[in-house]
Amino acid sequence: MRTFGIALVIAAACWQGAACAQTAGDGSADSDVKKVIETYCTSISDLAAERRAARQAAVLKDLQAKVDDRLNLLEQRSNALAELIRQRQELRNLAEKELVDIYAGMDAEAAAAQMEKLDMRLASSVLRQLKPRQASAILDVMKPEYAAQMVRLIAVAASDGKATQ
């Protein structure tokens, strides 16, 4: 609707300029009309560019706010996940400590039979935390191939620990 009004103003200016040019007979009226039209178009184009820039700035501001909200949400979730991981690790350490205490109080043959059924990494971790005399007694009654695998895992864990210290 606004564009239609602008077109009407320009058409009226052109029509009036043409009428003035016919009555005056010289080209000065025609050049005056062209100057008015150029001035009008220049001022309108500047205003349109400013409004377009303002609209784009508002859209960018909205998008930035949405990005900031998402980043905050991700940070909150990341913190919550880190807390869950910390709690899980605490429980795991506590459970492993309790397992070490349980296996420390067991007979070597019974401990070996049960450790052979455990996950190899868990069993080797428990063995590493036992007193050397208890661990060697358990390894002594294990199947030789299983005991060899356990010793390999313990050696690898020991060498990794030295490399990171």
N, C-alpha and C positions, 0 to 999 in steps of 0.2 A: 504494500500500500504506500509505503514511504517512497519507494522507488518510482511509483507512478506519479507522485506529487513532484518529485525532482524532475522527472521527464516533462511534466506539464510546465514547470517554471522555465526550463531550458527552451522548450518549444515556443512558449510565449515570448521569451527574450529574442529568439530567432525571428519570430513573426513580427515583433515590434521593430527589430533591427532592420528587417527587410522593408517594412512600411516606411521607416525613417529614411532609409537609403533611397527609396523611390521618390520621396518628397524632397529630400535635400539635393539629390542629384550628385553628390560627391561621395567619396569612399570613406570619409571620416566617421560617419555613423556606423558603417559596417565594421570598421576597426575597433570602435568603442564597444560594440556588442561582443566582438570576439574577446576583447580584454575582460569584459564583465564575465563572460562564460568561462574563460581560462581561470580567472580569480576564484570564481565559484567552485569550479571543479577541483582546483588545487586545495582550497580550504576544506572541501568535502572529503577529498582523498586523504588529507592529513587526519581529519577526525575519524574517518573509517579505519585508518591504520592504527590510530591510538586505541580505538574500541576493540579492534581485532587483537592487538597486543594485550590489552587488559583482560579480554576473554581467555586468551591463551595462558596468561599468568595465573588466572583463577583456576583453570583446569590443572595446570602444573602444581599449584598449591594443594588442590584436592588430592592429586596423585601422590604428592610427597607425604601428605597426612596419612594416606592409606598405606604407603610403604613404611612409614614410621610405626604405624599400628601393627603391621605384620612383623616388623623387626622386634618390637616389644613382646609380641606374643611368642615369637620364636625364642627369644631370650628367656622368657619365663619358662617355656617348655624345656629348654636346654638346662636351666637351673634345676627344674624338677627332676629331669632325667639324671643329672649328675648326682642329686641327692639319693635317688633310688639306687644308683650304681654303688654309691658309698655305703648305703645300708646293706645292700646285697653282699658287698665285700666284707663288711663287718660280720654278717651272719656266717658267711663262708669261712672266715678266719676262726670264728668261735666254734663252728661245727668241726673244722679240721683239728683245732686244739682238743676238743672233746674226743675226737677219734684217736688222737695220739695218746691221750690219757687212757682210753679204753684198751687200745692195743698194748700199751705199756704194762697193763695189769694182767694181760692174758698169757696163757701158756704159749711157748714158741710154736708148737705144732698146730694148735688151734688158730693162732694168728696167721700162720703161713697159709693154711687151708682157706681161710676167709680172704686173705689178701689176693690170692690167686684168682678169686672171682670178682675182685674189684676192678675198676678202671685202672689201667697201668699208671697213669699220671698221678691219680689220687693215692694209690698204694705206695708209689715211690716217694711222694711228698710226705706221707705219714712215716715211712721208714727213715727219711732224712731227719725228721724231727725227734725220732727215738734216740735214746742213749746208744752209743756205738755197740755196746755189749748186747743189748736187746735186739738191735737191728741185725747184728751178725748171727745171733741165735735163730732168728726168723728166717734169714736167707739160707742158713745151713740146712733147714728142713724143707725148703721149697724145692720144686722140680728144678733141675739144673738150668734148663733153657729159660724158664720164667725168671729165675734168680739172675741169670746173665742179662736179660732185658732190663730188669729192675736196676742192676748195677750201672748199666749204660745210661739209663735215664737220670740216675742220681749223679753220675759223673758229668753229664751234659749240664744238669742244673747247677752243679757246683762250679763248673767252668764259666757258665753264664753269669753267675753271681760274682765271680772274681773279676770278670771283664767290666761289669757295670760299677764296681765299687771304686 
